[in-house]
Structure formats: C-alpha cells, structure tokens
Amino acid sequence: MPNVVVFLGPSLPEAEAREILDADYRPPAKRGDLFKAAKDGAEIICLIDGVFFQECSVAHKEVLYALDSGVKVIGASSMGALRASELDVYGMEGVGEIYEAYKHKELVSDDEVALMFDPYTFEPLSEPLINIRHNLKIALKEGVLDEESSLALLQEAMSLYFPERTYDRIINACKGQVSEDLLERFKSFIDTERSDLKKEDAIRAIRRARELADET
C-alpha cells in the first residue's frame, strides 16, 4: 500500500473517510504542510481541507514541489478544489463539482468554500456559501421556493461574513422580504433534505485516492 496522506477537516468526518480508505489523515493543511508530506515520502496526497484566514494557506510552490517529486496530488471540495483549478495544468488532479465550478470560472472567490469550524473536532460551525447556493438551486427546482425568494436568500447569505453564515441567520434576516410560508418551507427543506456538496466532493476525492493507491 503506497503512503497516502489526506488533509481533511470539516468537509468529511475522518471516521467516514476511513471506511473508504485507510490513510494518514492530517488536519486542514496550512502553509508548508504539503511540502513536508512530500519530503517525508508521501506517494499520494489528497488535499481536501486547508486553512484560509487563520494562518497562511497552502502555497502553489509546495504543490508544484510535490508534483515535481513524483507525488500524485488530488484536490477537491475546499482548498483542494481551489488549488486544483489553478494547478491542474501542471498535473494536480481535480475532482468533483466544486473543482469544476472553479475551473470554469463559475466560482472565483475563496469565500465560496470558507466556513468556521471547531478547531478540535473540526465540526462545521457555519455553512459555506457554495452549499447554500447548491441547496437554493435544489429548493427552487423542487418548488420549495420561487425565483424571487431564492434570490433574496442568496443575497442575504452573500452579504454575511463567512463565520456568520448559518441557515437560521439567513432565514431570520429575510423575514419581511420573503413570505413566512416560503421561509417555513425552506427551513423544513433544510432540516430534512439539504445536500452537502463539499462532503460529496470529499467522498469523491477519497475514492479517487483509493483508486490511485490500488493502481500503485
């Protein structure tokens, strides 16, 4: 089994990831972590989560160093999707819908995937904007919301600083702009049917890392 290092945090619980792939799981990557992993002998690096504003984020040069050293580098879901969209031309492999959205410039800001999380348990404490967009699209498609209410909720979400983005805060802020009936329907949808695009992409990346490990 090759040496696989996975940088994972709030996008997917480690216990769920280990059901897919037994690997060296490390906390969200900060500046220098990929360089160290490559230097220490990683053969496959799966970058999912990384720090954004708390500390210096993963540098492009360290990803390039890993690639030049023969390491297979996968990116998805969060910081991994961002870096893969920027460095896939150099050999980094992007996985998932979020990566594709960044690659095709449908998303451009780091803010789309940023969230606040517990530094010890990695439990998400806010909702990333990309997930909010995704669920609003589903709610609109399924008739839970109309176009006007969906846009109002999205604009409110975008106006909030990323640590403050929660569905309850967004819904409460839209009272008076959106009918109570639609807000209640959306709240019920979020409570029972909401999708987590970052988690789905993280799972795709772990599965891809497993495929590469099996091929090695």
N, C-alpha and C positions, 0 to 999 in steps of 0.2 A: 504494500500500500504506500503510495507516494505521500510525502509530507504536505498536507493541505492545511493552510491557515485561513480562517474565516473571521473577518471583522464584523461583529454582529452586536446589535443593541436593541433598541425599541421596535425595529421593524418586524422581528420574529422572536418569540421566546426560544432560548437555547435548547430547552428540552424538546421542543417540536423539531428544531433543526437537526438534533442528534438522531431523531427517528429516521431521518433521511440519509444523513452522512455523519459518520464518526470522524471528527477532525479536531484540530487545535483551534478552539473558539476563543477569540480575544475581544475585548471591549471595543466600542467605536473608535476608529483609527484617528489619531492626531498626527501632526507633522513628525515625520521620522519613523513612524511605526512600520510602514511598508518597506522602507529601506532596511530596517532591522530584520524584518521577517525574511526578506530575500537574502540578506547577508548571512543569516543563520541557517539557510538551507531549505527554505520553503520551495516546493516544486510547483504548487498551485496556490494562488492567493485569490480569495473571493472577498472583494470589498463590497460590503452592503452598507453598513452604517459608519459614519465618521462625524467628528465634531465640526461645527460651523462657526460659532461665535464665541464659545467658551475658551478655546485655545486655537492655535494655528492649525488650519486644516491640511489634509494630505496634499503634498506638493506634486506637481506634474512630473518634476525631475525624478522623484523617487519611484513613481510608476514606470517611467522610462528606464530607470536603472534596473528594476526588476525584470522588465521585458528583455533588456539587453543581456541580462544574466541568464536568460533561458527560462524564466519563470512564466507560467501561464497565468494571466491576470484576468479575472472576471469582475464585472461591475454591474450592480443592479440596485433598484429600489430607492436609494437615497444618495449619499455621497458617491456611492459606486456608479449610479446611473449618470450623475453629472460628469465624473471623470471619464467614464467610458465614452460618453458622447463627444468629449474633447480629444480623446486619445485612441479611439478605435482605428484611426488611420495608421497608428504606429503598432497595432497588434493587440491592444486591450480589447477584450470581448465584452460587448454589452448584451444584457439580457433583459427582456420584459418591456411592458408598455411604457413605463416612465422613461426608461432609456430611449425608446423610440421617439417619445414626445420631445425630449431634449435634442436628440439627433436631428429631427426635422424642424426644429425651432418653434414647435408648438408651445414649448415652455422655454423660458430663458433665465428665470431668476432662481437663485438658491432658495429663496423664501418659499418656493412651492413645496419643498420636501422637508423644511425645517420644522422642528417641534421641540417642546420642552419634555424632558423625561427625568425620572428618578435616577440619580447618579449611582445608586447601589443596586436597585432591582431592574433598572432600565425600563420600568413601566412608563408608557406614554402618559403625559400629564396635559397635553394639548393635542389638537388634531391638525395634521399637515394639510395645507391648502389643496394639494393635489388630491387627497382623499375627499375633501369637501366638494371639489369640482366634480369628481367622479360620481359621488352619491347624488349630487344635484341633477346630473345628467340622467341617472337612472330614475330618480323620482319624477323628473319631467317626462321621460319616456313612458313610465308606468301610469301617468295621470295623477300622481300624488300632488304635484304642483303644476301651475301653469307657467308660461314663459316669464311673465312679469314678476311673479313671486320668486321664481328660481333666480332671476337676475338680481332682485333685491337682496336675497340671502347671500348670493355670491359677492356682491359689492360690499356688504357688511363684513363678510369674512375677510375680504381683501384689505379692508380698512384697519383691521386689528393687527397689532404686533404679534408675531408668531406664538409667543408663550401664552397669549391670551385667547387663542382660538380654541373654543370649545363649542359644541353644538348648542348647549344650553344658553351660552352667552350670545351666540349669533341669533338664535330664535327669540330670546328676550329683547334684543336690540331692534328686532324687526316688528315688534308689536306696534300697531298703529300704521305701519306701512303695508303689512300683509294681513289678510283676514285671519281671525282666530281659528277658523275651521281649517284653513290650509296649514297654519303653523302646527296645529294639533296633529293633523295627518302626517306632516313631515316628521314631527317628533316621534310619532308611533313607528314610522318607517325606519328612522334611525335606530330606535330602540330594538327593533326586531329583525330588520333586513339589511342593515347597512353593510357595505362592502369595504374591504381594506386593501386597496390597490398596492400599497407598499409591502404588505405582508405577502400578497400573492406573488409579487415580483421577487421577493426574497426567497420564497419557496422555489420559484423557477431557477434562481441562481444556484441554490444549494443542490438542486437536482442536476444542473449542468456541471457543477463541480464534481459531483459523483460520477457522471458520465466520463469526464476527463480523467478522473482517478482510475476508473475501470479500464480506460484505454491505455494508461501508462504502464 
